[in-house]
Amino acid sequence: MPLLYFLCYIAQGASLRRGDPMKSPGDAAFIALLGRYLADKDKSFSSLSSELEYRFRTEWSDVDDYVNPFGDERGLEFDSVWIFDLENDKIFLRKEDQDSVAPLSLAQDGSLTLADFQILPSTPKTPPLEEAFSVGSFWEPQMRPCPRKKAISGRLLRDFGHTWRHLTRRSMNETTFLKLAYATLWIATMKFTIIDRKGWYRSLKKEPFVWVTYLPVWDTPQENLFQAGPCWIVLAQNPSHGLEMVRSHMRGVETGAPFAENVTRYLILGVQQVVLCEAEGSELKWTKPETLFADPLPSSQAAIDMILWATDATADADADARLQQQRTALNRLPVEIQDAILFDQSENPLASAILGYKLGLGSPFSWMDGDREIVVRTHRRHRRQLTSVQTFIILNNIKSGLMYQGQD
């Protein structure tokens, strides 16, 4: 029988503490331990928290949000998640197939049993179509995202969503949401950096870059409504709330003309779903909500195209005029020669592709390094001198969890 682990959280007001994974004795045995640890102890919040951390001897740390380890292969070794909500006198028990709750006071009295836990209503694992968007016909814009940017950012977005799927499959707090939302925008607008590992490297641990208990740690702004290029970005986990933010903005701000006279566009980015809106005067139309990151559903190409197109300042410009503005001697060369020139600029094909996007040169990136496909690596691994370059995607000076390398 495989060895199983559990996670433990202690919530008190705005404070949230989490212990490192611990070996699970089983739910009934865990409850029996609680009875011994907490019975006849001081019932103040600080004493309860200190007693729990003392009794469960592991590393404890402050965290921004909960994680739910169930739902993919990285969480197979977890048996349960215990949450002690001190201020509300509750113990939550999360299992793979259900959540339940019991009074914390029963554990303090030494009388708590598994039978005292009441099963909570299940929540849908995939986002339903919001009621505000379910009536009437949807706007269907003719989107033409830049092929070079789509080849790079589109792939990165899919891999990013899959890497952090343990967070996006369920609700999250505002801090985590903003970190993921801004990361999505940074990737879509190519505002990331790359770091190459070219020399010999030996990894002491072949652990994952992002494990099922990890939270993003890059810093982000706190604004949830701002302009990015030609489009207003609305960050809202609930698309219906995002639509209300759009309407409020339409009433309170004089509409500019980024694409056409008296026309303003809004991108409602909810991480799980994306909606594109267009306002003309007092009239507002919107697209059907499309799935972005909502594991186990795949990211829809429409959602990715919406983000890439809406944030591209030249997305609606006439293609011939745009090409004419950027034409140089290099642009007049056959595309095969452009590709060869870009290839010589770096031993990292991804770096060459990013340069090609910035200069408007070359073919859309094929994610090939010679005859080897470039793939995302989920675990730390050795690098020998003659193997492909390892490329890390960096967001605001922090590793994103994405590393790419040519297949061996």
Solvent accessible surface area in square Angstrom, and as a share of the most:
residue,aa,sasa,rsa
1,M,217,0.97
2,P,104,0.65
3,L,101,0.50
4,L,45,0.22
5,Y,54,0.21
6,F,6,0.03
7,L,0,0.00
8,C,0,0.00
9,Y,0,0.00
10,I,3,0.01
11,A,13,0.10
12,Q,59,0.26
13,G,55,0.53
14,A,115,0.89
15,S,55,0.36
16,L,20,0.10
17,R,63,0.23
18,R,36,0.13
19,G,0,0.00
20,D,63,0.33
21,P,42,0.26
22,M,23,0.10
23,K,133,0.56
24,S,26,0.17
25,P,65,0.41
26,G,29,0.28
27,D,25,0.13
28,A,66,0.51
29,A,44,0.34
30,F,1,0.00
31,I,9,0.04
32,A,55,0.42
33,L,40,0.20
34,L,0,0.00
35,G,16,0.15
36,R,162,0.59
37,Y,37,0.14
38,L,1,0.01
39,A,27,0.21
40,D,146,0.75
41,K,73,0.31
42,D,91,0.47
43,K,114,0.48
44,S,50,0.32
45,F,79,0.33
46,S,74,0.48
47,S,35,0.23
48,L,6,0.03
49,S,18,0.12
50,S,72,0.46
51,E,31,0.14
52,L,1,0.01
53,E,40,0.18
54,Y,118,0.45
55,R,86,0.31
56,F,14,0.06
57,R,182,0.66
58,T,38,0.22
59,E,128,0.58
60,W,31,0.11
61,S,54,0.35
62,D,105,0.54
63,V,27,0.16
64,D,80,0.41
65,D,10,0.05
66,Y,69,0.26
67,V,3,0.01
68,N,14,0.07
69,P,0,0.00
70,F,7,0.03
71,G,47,0.45
72,D,18,0.09
73,E,113,0.51
74,R,33,0.12
75,G,4,0.04
76,L,133,0.66
77,E,69,0.31
78,F,10,0.04
79,D,34,0.18
80,S,0,0.00
81,V,0,0.00
82,W,2,0.01
83,I,7,0.04
84,F,0,0.00
85,D,23,0.12
86,L,5,0.02
87,E,90,0.40
88,N,93,0.47
89,D,57,0.30
90,K,85,0.36
91,I,0,0.00
92,F,49,0.20
93,L,8,0.04
94,R,57,0.21
95,K,45,0.19
96,E,111,0.50
97,D,123,0.64
98,Q,76,0.34
99,D,49,0.25
100,S,5,0.03
101,V,24,0.14
102,A,4,0.03
103,P,56,0.35
104,L,2,0.01
105,S,40,0.26
106,L,49,0.25
107,A,0,0.00
108,Q,12,0.05
109,D,91,0.47
110,G,43,0.41
111,S,62,0.40
112,L,14,0.07
113,T,72,0.42
114,L,81,0.40
115,A,91,0.71
116,D,43,0.23
117,F,20,0.08
118,Q,116,0.51
119,I,112,0.57
120,L,62,0.31
121,P,118,0.74
122,S,109,0.70
123,T,109,0.63
124,P,101,0.64
125,K,107,0.45
126,T,51,0.30
127,P,29,0.18
128,P,85,0.53
129,L,82,0.41
130,E,37,0.16
131,E,145,0.65
132,A,45,0.35
133,F,0,0.00
134,S,56,0.36
135,V,118,0.68
136,G,61,0.59
137,S,111,0.71
138,F,61,0.25
139,W,36,0.13
140,E,142,0.64
141,P,22,0.14
142,Q,157,0.70
143,M,49,0.22
144,R,141,0.51
145,P,16,0.10
146,C,31,0.18
147,P,86,0.54
148,R,58,0.21
149,K,5,0.02
150,K,67,0.28
151,A,23,0.18
152,I,1,0.01
153,S,0,0.00
154,G,5,0.05
155,R,59,0.22
156,L,0,0.00
157,L,0,0.00
158,R,85,0.31
159,D,21,0.11
160,F,1,0.00
161,G,7,0.07
162,H,103,0.46
163,T,20,0.12
164,W,10,0.04
165,R,15,0.05
166,H,3,0.01
167,L,8,0.04
168,T,3,0.01
169,R,8,0.03
170,R,59,0.21
171,S,109,0.70
172,M,22,0.10
173,N,55,0.28
174,E,89,0.40
175,T,60,0.35
176,T,2,0.01
177,F,0,0.00
178,L,7,0.03
179,K,23,0.10
180,L,1,0.00
181,A,0,0.00
182,Y,12,0.04
183,A,0,0.00
184,T,0,0.00
185,L,11,0.05
186,W,39,0.14
187,I,0,0.00
188,A,0,0.00
189,T,33,0.19
190,M,20,0.09
191,K,142,0.60
192,F,21,0.09
193,T,86,0.50
194,I,45,0.23
195,I,93,0.47
196,D,45,0.24
197,R,58,0.21
198,K,89,0.38
199,G,33,0.32
200,W,160,0.56
201,Y,66,0.25
202,R,139,0.51
203,S,6,0.04
204,L,168,0.83
205,K,138,0.58
206,K,132,0.56
207,E,63,0.28
208,P,24,0.15
209,F,26,0.11
210,V,9,0.05
211,W,56,0.20
212,V,0,0.00
213,T,7,0.04
214,Y,79,0.30
215,L,29,0.14
216,P,5,0.03
217,V,102,0.59
218,W,2,0.01
219,D,104,0.54
220,T,24,0.14
221,P,61,0.38
222,Q,135,0.60
223,E,97,0.43
224,N,60,0.31
225,L,54,0.27
226,F,45,0.19
227,Q,94,0.42
228,A,25,0.19
229,G,52,0.50
230,P,10,0.06
231,C,0,0.00
232,W,52,0.18
233,I,0,0.00
234,V,0,0.00
235,L,2,0.01
236,A,4,0.03
237,Q,66,0.30
238,N,71,0.37
239,P,6,0.04
240,S,28,0.18
241,H,102,0.46
242,G,0,0.00
243,L,2,0.01
244,E,94,0.42
245,M,29,0.13
246,V,0,0.00
247,R,83,0.30
248,S,59,0.38
249,H,17,0.08
250,M,35,0.16
251,R,178,0.65
252,G,66,0.63
253,V,67,0.39
254,E,163,0.73
255,T,50,0.29
256,G,43,0.41
257,A,65,0.50
258,P,50,0.31
259,F,41,0.17
260,A,54,0.42
261,E,140,0.63
262,N,87,0.45
263,V,12,0.07
264,T,3,0.02
265,R,24,0.09
266,Y,3,0.01
267,L,0,0.00
268,I,1,0.01
269,L,0,0.00
270,G,4,0.03
271,V,0,0.00
272,Q,40,0.18
273,Q,13,0.06
274,V,0,0.00
275,V,0,0.00
276,L,0,0.00
277,C,0,0.00
278,E,15,0.07
279,A,1,0.01
280,E,97,0.43
281,G,51,0.49
282,S,102,0.66
283,E,127,0.57
284,L,34,0.17
285,K,90,0.38
286,W,39,0.14
287,T,4,0.02
288,K,103,0.44
289,P,8,0.05
290,E,39,0.18
291,T,26,0.15
292,L,0,0.00
293,F,7,0.03
294,A,1,0.01
295,D,29,0.15
296,P,94,0.59
297,L,74,0.37
298,P,107,0.67
299,S,20,0.13
300,S,31,0.20
301,Q,73,0.33
302,A,35,0.27
303,A,0,0.00
304,I,0,0.00
305,D,18,0.09
306,M,7,0.03
307,I,0,0.00
308,L,0,0.00
309,W,5,0.02
310,A,1,0.01
311,T,12,0.07
312,D,21,0.11
313,A,77,0.60
314,T,58,0.33
315,A,4,0.03
316,D,64,0.33
317,A,44,0.34
318,D,88,0.45
319,A,34,0.26
320,D,108,0.56
321,A,49,0.38
322,R,71,0.26
323,L,87,0.43
324,Q,124,0.55
325,Q,155,0.69
326,Q,65,0.29
327,R,96,0.35
328,T,71,0.42
329,A,74,0.57
330,L,70,0.35
331,N,20,0.10
332,R,150,0.55
333,L,65,0.32
334,P,74,0.47
335,V,64,0.37
336,E,119,0.53
337,I,81,0.41
338,Q,13,0.06
339,D,51,0.26
340,A,55,0.43
341,I,53,0.27
342,L,14,0.07
343,F,135,0.56
344,D,111,0.58
345,Q,106,0.47
346,S,34,0.22
347,E,111,0.50
348,N,3,0.02
349,P,21,0.13
350,L,2,0.01
351,A,25,0.19
352,S,8,0.05
353,A,17,0.13
354,I,22,0.11
355,L,62,0.31
356,G,1,0.01
357,Y,59,0.22
358,K,135,0.57
359,L,88,0.44
360,G,8,0.08
361,L,6,0.03
362,G,2,0.02
363,S,53,0.34
364,P,68,0.43
365,F,29,0.12
366,S,81,0.52
367,W,16,0.06
368,M,75,0.34
369,D,28,0.14
370,G,66,0.64
371,D,132,0.68
372,R,82,0.30
373,E,85,0.38
374,I,9,0.05
375,V,23,0.13
376,V,43,0.25
377,R,33,0.12
378,T,80,0.46
379,H,86,0.38
380,R,75,0.28
381,R,63,0.23
382,H,42,0.19
383,R,9,0.03
384,R,150,0.55
385,Q,115,0.51
386,L,166,0.83
387,T,36,0.21
388,S,8,0.05
389,V,15,0.09
390,Q,0,0.00
391,T,4,0.03
392,F,7,0.03
393,I,0,0.00
394,I,10,0.05
395,L,0,0.00
396,N,73,0.37
397,N,137,0.70
398,I,62,0.31
399,K,95,0.40
400,S,0,0.00
401,G,14,0.13
402,L,2,0.01
403,M,1,0.00
404,Y,2,0.01
405,Q,3,0.01
406,G,3,0.02
407,Q,75,0.34
408,D,123,0.64
